[in-house]
Amino acid sequence: VVFNLVEPDSAFLDILATFSPVVSKKWSAAHGDWDGTAAGLAKFNNSPKESSAYHAAVNGTGPFTLERWETEQKRLVLARNEKYWRAPAKLKRLVIKTVDDSNTRRLRLGAGDADAVILERQFLPQVESLPDVLVEDELPLLEISNAFVFNQKINATANPDIGSGQLDGDGIPPDFFKDSDLRRAFAHSFDYEGYVKAGYRGKARKALGPIPYGVAGYDDAAHVPNFNPARATEQFQLAWGGKVWQNGFKFAVSFEQGRADRQLACQILKRNVETLNPKFRLDCRPVLYSTWLDQLVQGKFPMVNARWALDFPDAQNCVRPFMHSQGFFAKPSGYSNPRADRLIKDASRELDPDRRNALYRELQALAAIDLPAIFTVDTYATRVHRSNVRGWWYNPILNYGYFYPVYKE
């Protein structure tokens, strides 16, 4: 196979190796989806997931097949593919279930009703002493963790998150976060070190921008806002010509329901901001992921605490979501800087590693000036599972790992 690119793309091979699913063209066309043609691509690209044939049907060559998807019960059941091209997988069945409550997850793990669970770091002490439970820690994590994204063009249509929709103390206007003094005030209001201690038991470091520690292009000398209540007060007093400090505000900060680490980040920000001025009011609002994603794309959230796990191991996949005008977070939140777009494009086309890393350091510095988001921490991954689970190798690009070699003693 030969690929002829329109222009150089330094991340192209990484993308092919990690983020390029292959689907049968014949099967896809027969099910009313993309037929592999350019005209078909224009029709089906970025179509709503519910209208895609891939949403309701499956066809692949992997070691497991879909047995059933119970959407109401939030449960996915995979069965071993007995016709797999290699020897069949060792596990007969995989059951993946969404359980929002961390205490319920812990109890299921301890009772042996779950073989593995996802737990935020603050809950690890509750399982570390359980018999037959293994905690793996300090695993490399390719992720921008729990950043607060500012929405500079809030969709105000039927939006209770912005209250009155005015800068009158009972809400905020749709362009509230266009003011750079205001964004900097919020950045100085967040207690980064306190979050590292309370949320991560010290096993994290303050983030220095959209490129996390460990990814090529990361600048460990970058200057970013720190926790400084006095400086935050000064910036709030400047915001909107003094109207923010005089009138106050009220809006909702959203996070994905069931994520205690993001809830804690919102609570820390709320406490520190409200301490500065009694007219400042923040509501920490949990949102179901299915609803959360739709509202994010529609630009409904005034401010949202979210993460970005890298789809492929390259800084291009760090800066683009937050800083490119067409990026996943930047586009619906109204962040646009032609300089950022140009630097991202130049870095993508640059094949010399040193020159490329210099461009990413420049982007990291620009993020500290523009503040499209508050980047909070860089941390490690953990895995919690029963000690009889074997062959489960860790890979930072595969969120749940590769299950083909997994077995239970």
Number of C-alpha atoms within 10 A of each C-alpha: 2 4 5 6 8 6 8 13 15 18 19 13 11 14 15 11 10 13 13 11 8 8 13 13 14 12 16 19 14 12 14 13 19 22 18 13 10 9 10 13 13 11 12 15 10 9 10 9 10 9 12 18 17 15 10 10 10 12 12 13 13 14 22 23 19 17 14 12 15 11 8 6 10 11 14 16 16 18 17 20 19 14 12 14 10 10 11 16 20 14 17 13 15 16 14 14 14 13 15 14 13 17 13 11 18 23 14 15 21 19 10 14 11 17 18 20 19 15 20 17 21 14 17 18 11 12 18 14 11 14 10 13 19 18 15 12 14 12 14 16 22 28 27 25 23 23 24 26 25 27 28 24 21 26 20 20 9 8 14 14 23 26 19 18 23 16 21 17 21 18 21 24 20 20 17 25 24 18 14 17 19 21 25 25 25 24 28 25 27 27 19 22 17 15 22 20 14 15 21 20 15 14 16 18 19 19 22 25 32 31 27 26 24 13 15 18 24 21 22 12 9 14 13 19 21 17 18 14 20 12 17 26 19 15 23 25 18 18 22 19 12 13 16 22 22 16 13 21 26 22 25 22 25 24 29 23 16 17 16 21 23 26 21 16 25 25 17 18 23 21 14 18 24 15 14 16 14 11 17 19 19 18 14 20 16 18 15 12 13 9 10 19 12 11 15 20 14 14 20 25 29 28 25 26 25 17 17 18 17 20 19 23 19 20 24 20 20 24 23 20 17 27 30 23 20 16 18 16 26 22 20 22 28 20 24 19 13 11 13 21 18 12 18 23 16 17 23 21 15 18 14 10 13 11 14 21 18 15 20 26 21 16 26 24 19 17 22 21 14 16 23 28 27 26 29 27 25 24 25 19 18 18 19 20 22 20 15 13 15 13 13 16 11 17 14 18 18 13 14 13 13 13 16 17 14 15 15 13 6
